[in-house]
Amino acid sequence: MVSIVGGSGFIGTRLSHRLTKAGRSFSIIDKAPSRVFPDHVELTDVRSLNALRKSLPDNTPLINLAAEHRDDVHPVSLYDEVNVLGARNLCTVAREKNILTIVLTSTVAVYGFAPIGTDEYGKIAPFNDYGRTKYEAEQVFKEWQEEEPNERTLVIVRPTVVFGEQNRGNVYNLLRQIASGKFIMIGKGENRKSMAYVENVASFLEYAMDFKPGIHIYNFVDKPDFTMNKLVQDVKCTLGRSGKIRFRVPFTIGLIIGKGFDLLAKISKKRFAISSIRVKKFCATLYSTLQYLRLDSFRWCRLNKPSNRLFDMNSLNRMGTRTYSSLNESATQFGSSSIRNCCAHRILILFIIYSGNLPVIVIPPLTNL
């Protein structure tokens, strides 16, 4: 049995699919129901200690995906209540129920606007409440592990922005804007962006459950990184359009516009797609590393941590990686299964498939699937 806290969401659902295929039983501990695995859900809020006591079973690995992460969370105190208080509650119940393994999904946002090449030793400098509270949560879980260091396992995974099917996050919104022809570049577009595909993240979380006692910290990034110019140009060319970026707004002007929407959101109590923090994030190099481990022809994973643990090929194969004989085969196998999982409405899906160092972006047509 595996307990997935916050498992009704994007990453949790993908992880649940993997556990189902592997024949591992699991329960989802979440305040929201799961559309895909409704029979596995225990409706529970991590802010309620008593509710967690009732929902979490004894002696089972725990994967914590629960978090307040949006840029426009109100009230701001929710970041602390869910991310930090929730961590304290989970550790309290873990002590009571002899839970010895916890896998925590944190974030590279703990580094803030980090310089290129930042690794797990990088300076902690979060630029928002999400990054701050996730790092504070890490410390709570570390205290739990250090109470019995030879018995307890803590794996902290810090992924970059995660994209994939069934997600309507920042990557999807960017692609939708480009496809609609309404996209306007803010800034010079020379900043680099890292991303991670959801299947790779879920695969690593599944693998991490078997780590030995200790504290294991990983930054998770798929490769290669893109500059914003390159990413936008590739998507436009794939859509059969000119890769030229015609309209640009200077960063300063974009930031002023973002602050205007911040004020409007505060007055109207509504959420808007534009904000000053999103303009800053769009124009910044948000976690990029030059070090990575290649897994196969189209899937990459950042594997590095202070203890310098070595991964042999047998261990990597346990992560569910698969090498395809050709790019066409990988596109067919990787794409068609993803399309079958999509909802029957008009959506835009991005598949980034790697052949050597050159990305090929496969975008299914905007039709009823």
Secondary structure in CASP SS format (residue, H / E / C, confidence):
PFRMAT SS
TARGET T0000
AUTHOR 0000-0000-0000
METHOD secondary structure of the structure
MODEL  1
M C 1.00
V E 1.00
S E 1.00
I E 1.00
V E 1.00
G C 1.00
G C 1.00
S C 1.00
G C 1.00
F H 1.00
I H 1.00
G H 1.00
T H 1.00
R H 1.00
L H 1.00
S H 1.00
H H 1.00
R H 1.00
L H 1.00
T H 1.00
K H 1.00
A H 1.00
G C 1.00
R C 1.00
S C 1.00
F E 1.00
S E 1.00
I E 1.00
I E 1.00
D E 1.00
K C 1.00
A C 1.00
P C 1.00
S C 1.00
R C 1.00
V C 1.00
F C 1.00
P H 1.00
D H 1.00
H H 1.00
V E 1.00
E E 1.00
L E 1.00
T C 1.00
D C 1.00
V C 1.00
R C 1.00
S C 1.00
L H 1.00
N H 1.00
A H 1.00
L H 1.00
R H 1.00
K H 1.00
S H 1.00
L C 1.00
P C 1.00
D C 1.00
N C 1.00
T C 1.00
P C 1.00
L E 1.00
I E 1.00
N E 1.00
L C 1.00
A C 1.00
A C 1.00
E C 1.00
H C 1.00
R C 1.00
D C 1.00
D C 1.00
V C 1.00
H C 1.00
P C 1.00
V C 1.00
S H 1.00
L H 1.00
Y H 1.00
D H 1.00
E H 1.00
V H 1.00
N H 1.00
V H 1.00
L H 1.00
G H 1.00
A H 1.00
R H 1.00
N H 1.00
L H 1.00
C H 1.00
T H 1.00
V H 1.00
A H 1.00
R H 1.00
E H 1.00
K C 1.00
N C 1.00
I C 1.00
L C 1.00
T E 1.00
I E 1.00
V E 1.00
L E 1.00
T E 1.00
S C 1.00
T C 1.00
V H 1.00
A H 1.00
V H 1.00
Y H 1.00
G C 1.00
F C 1.00
A C 1.00
P C 1.00
I C 1.00
G C 1.00
T C 1.00
D C 1.00
E C 1.00
Y C 1.00
G C 1.00
K C 1.00
I C 1.00
A C 1.00
P C 1.00
F C 1.00
N C 1.00
D H 1.00
Y H 1.00
G H 1.00
R H 1.00
T H 1.00
K H 1.00
Y H 1.00
E H 1.00
A H 1.00
E H 1.00
Q H 1.00
V H 1.00
F H 1.00
K H 1.00
E H 1.00
W H 1.00
Q H 1.00
E H 1.00
E H 1.00
E C 1.00
P C 1.00
N C 1.00
E C 1.00
R C 1.00
T E 1.00
L E 1.00
V E 1.00
I E 1.00
V E 1.00
R E 1.00
P E 1.00
T C 1.00
V E 1.00
V E 1.00
F E 1.00
G C 1.00
E C 1.00
Q C 1.00
N C 1.00
R C 1.00
G C 1.00
N H 1.00
V H 1.00
Y H 1.00
N H 1.00
L H 1.00
L H 1.00
R H 1.00
Q H 1.00
I H 1.00
A H 1.00
S H 1.00
G C 1.00
K C 1.00
F C 1.00
I C 1.00
M E 1.00
I E 1.00
G C 1.00
K C 1.00
G C 1.00
E C 1.00
N C 1.00
R E 1.00
K E 1.00
S E 1.00
M E 1.00
A E 1.00
Y E 1.00
V H 1.00
E H 1.00
N H 1.00
V H 1.00
A H 1.00
S H 1.00
F H 1.00
L H 1.00
E H 1.00
Y H 1.00
A H 1.00
M C 1.00
D C 1.00
F C 1.00
K C 1.00
P C 1.00
G E 1.00
I E 1.00
H E 1.00
I E 1.00
Y E 1.00
N E 1.00
F E 1.00
V C 1.00
D E 1.00
K E 1.00
P E 1.00
D E 1.00
F E 1.00
T E 1.00
M H 1.00
N H 1.00
K H 1.00
L H 1.00
V H 1.00
Q H 1.00
D H 1.00
V H 1.00
K H 1.00
C H 1.00
T H 1.00
L C 1.00
G C 1.00
R C 1.00
S C 1.00
G C 1.00
K C 1.00
I C 1.00
R C 1.00
F C 1.00
R E 1.00
V E 1.00
P C 1.00
F H 1.00
T H 1.00
I H 1.00
G H 1.00
L H 1.00
I H 1.00
I H 1.00
G H 1.00
K H 1.00
G H 1.00
F H 1.00
D H 1.00
L H 1.00
L H 1.00
A H 1.00
K H 1.00
I H 1.00
S H 1.00
K C 1.00
K C 1.00
R C 1.00
F C 1.00
A C 1.00
I C 1.00
S C 1.00
S H 1.00
I H 1.00
R H 1.00
V H 1.00
K H 1.00
K H 1.00
F H 1.00
C H 1.00
A C 1.00
T C 1.00
L E 1.00
Y C 1.00
S C 1.00
T C 1.00
L C 1.00
Q C 1.00
Y C 1.00
L E 1.00
R E 1.00
L C 1.00
D C 1.00
S C 1.00
F C 1.00
R C 1.00
W E 1.00
C E 1.00
R C 1.00
L C 1.00
N C 1.00
K C 1.00
P C 1.00
S C 1.00
N C 1.00
R C 1.00
L C 1.00
F C 1.00
D C 1.00
M H 1.00
N H 1.00
S H 1.00
L H 1.00
N H 1.00
R C 1.00
M C 1.00
G C 1.00
T C 1.00
R C 1.00
T C 1.00
Y C 1.00
S C 1.00
S C 1.00
L H 1.00
N H 1.00
E H 1.00
S H 1.00
A H 1.00
T H 1.00
Q H 1.00
F H 1.00
G H 1.00
S H 1.00
S H 1.00
S H 1.00
I H 1.00
R H 1.00
N C 1.00
C C 1.00
C C 1.00
A C 1.00
H C 1.00
R C 1.00
I C 1.00
L C 1.00
I C 1.00
L C 1.00
F E 1.00
I E 1.00
I E 1.00
Y E 1.00
S E 1.00
G C 1.00
N C 1.00
L E 1.00
P E 1.00
V E 1.00
I E 1.00
V E 1.00
I C 1.00
P C 1.00
P C 1.00
L C 1.00
T C 1.00
N C 1.00
L C 1.00
END
